[in-house]
Amino acid sequence: MNGSGCCCMEDAARSWAEEVFGQADLGDTRRTRRLVQIASEAAARTGGRVLEVCRNGASRQGAYNFLSNLNVAPAAVQDAITRAAALGCEGKDFCFRCRRRHGADDRIMDQS
């Protein structure tokens, strides 16, 4: 892939992350911006770990700080995803809806 393709992919990933997570109510706009950044990087460079996804040390440290922040409610992140999915279903004849399992684990973590 050439440089312009990479940039185009990163732009698309950023656009997607803004659409899905940009309105997340995490109690602080900095947390929302960080969530958008993490999601954008994860979409552009898929991997299973923060180390594989984040481009540089500052981005990795920001992701680790976000993931370990007890003030980030996993339910608020899920609400943002649910709202984005609902908006994506508007005007469609059919849309799947997933339900959360009772007692599901609410932790957000990096599986290193």
CORKA-V917718 format. One record per residue. N is the residue number from 1. SS is DSSP state (H for helix, E for strand, C for the rest). OMEGA is omega in degrees with one decimal (999 if undefined). Layout:
BEGIN
((N SS OMEGA) (N SS OMEGA))
END
This chain:
BEGIN
((1 C -179.4) (2 C -177.7) (3 H -178.9) (4 H 176.7) (5 H 178.5) (6 H -179.9) (7 H 179.2) (8 H 178.9) (9 H 179.1) (10 H 176.6) (11 H 179.3) (12 H 178.7) (13 H 179.3) (14 H 179.1) (15 H 177.5) (16 H -178.2) (17 H 177.0) (18 H -178.5) (19 H -175.8) (20 H -170.7) (21 H -174.6) (22 C 179.3) (23 C 179.8) (24 C 179.1) (25 C -177.4) (26 C 176.5) (27 C -178.9) (28 C -177.5) (29 H 178.0) (30 H 177.2) (31 H 178.6) (32 H 177.7) (33 H 179.8) (34 H 177.7) (35 H 177.7) (36 H 179.5) (37 H -179.8) (38 H -179.2) (39 H 178.9) (40 H 179.3) (41 H 179.6) (42 H 179.4) (43 H -178.1) (44 H -177.4) (45 C -176.2) (46 C 179.1) (47 C -177.2) (48 C -174.1) (49 C 178.1) (50 H -178.9) (51 H -179.1) (52 H -172.1) (53 H -173.9) (54 C -171.6) (55 C -174.1) (56 C -176.5) (57 H -179.6) (58 H 178.6) (59 H 178.4) (60 H -179.3) (61 H 176.9) (62 H 178.3) (63 H 178.6) (64 H 178.2) (65 H 179.3) (66 H -176.9) (67 H -179.8) (68 H -177.7) (69 C -178.9) (70 C 177.5) (71 C 176.4) (72 C -178.9) (73 C 177.6) (74 H 179.2) (75 H 178.6) (76 H 176.6) (77 H 178.7) (78 H 177.8) (79 H 178.8) (80 H 178.7) (81 H -179.3) (82 H 178.4) (83 H 179.7) (84 H 178.8) (85 H 179.2) (86 H 177.7) (87 H 178.3) (88 H -179.9) (89 H -179.1) (90 C 177.9) (91 C 179.2) (92 C 177.8) (93 C -176.3) (94 C 178.8) (95 C 175.6) (96 C 175.2) (97 C 177.9) (98 C 177.8) (99 C 178.5) (100 C 177.8) (101 C 175.8) (102 C 178.7) (103 C 179.8) (104 C -178.7) (105 C -176.3) (106 C -178.2) (107 C 170.6) (108 C -177.2) (109 C 173.8) (110 C -179.0) (111 C -178.9) (112 C 999))
END
